């Protein structure tokens, strides 16, 4: 059964049909042979009964008078001298099986006991042709005028019937083998043809296992058969998967901007706050243009303010630059992250510990984009969870075989839904947490592991991303 | 009636003449009894005899065949037949009532022999070697097919029942040859003339037998009539017809089929040999 289960359906069904054809052929042959055998038996039985009855009538008076010559003469005339005759030998005995006369007196001499080879004789009523023997012996009582005078034993030559049966069997076997062979092949071809759309569907599913592709309209079988409906259902499913993938892609894209969206308010403050001082500086320069010292002091102030604005703008731009994926991770990326998260920390009046212990060489083995996105999303979530006056920490260290990033917050811990989004691969609804599913997907792409735990009253999210190829960076 | 033409009238007249003539012919039908000494299984022989006799006698001939000598002799004695071809033995049994009409001439003589035959592979050299065997007789009233062997046994104080394990009657000399040839019985008593004719006509049959011994020459089976009818014109015409067989075409044909030379008058003394054998078995009784 295991072997059978390994055979593809497109082969198994036609083979099964072929086997059924062969079985049907064999059954039909058996039925025909059995009918032939029955007809032959009936014919022979009829012949035997007729033979015995006519002999009884002819022999009765002679046996009664013990007229041996007449018994012999009747037997001789009854057996005839034609070639290919059915009755090859007949003997008449008294009730003690002592020979009165026989067609071949040398084989059965008068007054002697019946030859042993004739003892195993069949009665005409249940006479049946043996499967292999060429001759059979039948016996019937010799009755005359209501008296049983003795017995008649007749040896029948049934070689022609046995041969006829054998030849019929052979022809049947050959004919049926040919017919079932042709039918089996036709059945096989027809089944293969009928199952071709399913085979094509299975092949398509195998080839496009990662992203199922719909089957072209031209290849869909015409009509409203089960197969047509199956292919149409498959196509609908493939389109649905496409649509879902697109939705997820858009969702991921959106999640990437969510972090910036969350930061936009505090970043606006970060830009707006120095703007007042900068405008004051320009007013001072305008008003005290003739006082070089005041102008110089204001210009210095102006420069420092503009540099801060430039840093904020650069950090934001860097985060969204499309070609940054290939750039290596550096300490500047963490400075940018600190700059980006800083206003939010300040707004929430939180304290932040920032520990970067990994060296440049270890950090540079990773691409910057995915790790920046992961870290920023987790920091935003940590800040949100820590609440006003809370505490957020970042620990970056080189662990054995990889880079370890730990984000800690003083919040009450991950909700069940947030933990599901962060740690599992199951389907999720949009929203809830700042790109936690994106964090999960990015870490998975990097071949890393994610862990969430509570430690000393803090919520700790640990990420371990392994070092990839020393030359190439773990790209997202 | 208007449609009756000349041919119809002539045909009708012919039919009337035939019908008138038939009773006259029927009254003069000659009836001849035949017995198994004869090759009575041969339809051609029967037809030839009938044709030849009808041609010679000019009357209808009715051939009466019976299975046994006793039956044919009975027919002759009761007058149911005008003449019969018997055997020397029944002729002698009823010699006071029967007269010899004619005796066949075979190989120039009115004599024949009885053959004791056995299967071709049977090594018996004489009758005594057949003790305990199965034996076929032709007819209990046959000279060659019974009397000769039984009288031989009687001379040794035996009867068929004491000498043979079993003896059967086949009621035909040809049947005796068949019974021995087929192996139904080991030996048989047969008319020597019949065996010789069979040897010429059916050699495949006689080839499977061999003659163990032959009897002395005895009188050939005669054609007899009742003494009281012997001198009637029809019986005399019949006798003459037999004597003249060798001179007529149809008669010669019969003689050729029977392998006989002709028919002749013979003295009853040719049956003395049979008579002597009859005496032997009568003493035993």
Interface residues (C-beta under 8 A of the other chain):
Chain A: X67 X68 X69 X72 X73 X76 X101 X104 X105 X106 X109 X110 X111
Chain B: X134 X136 X165 X166 X168 X169 X170 X171 X175 X179 X182 X183 X184 X185
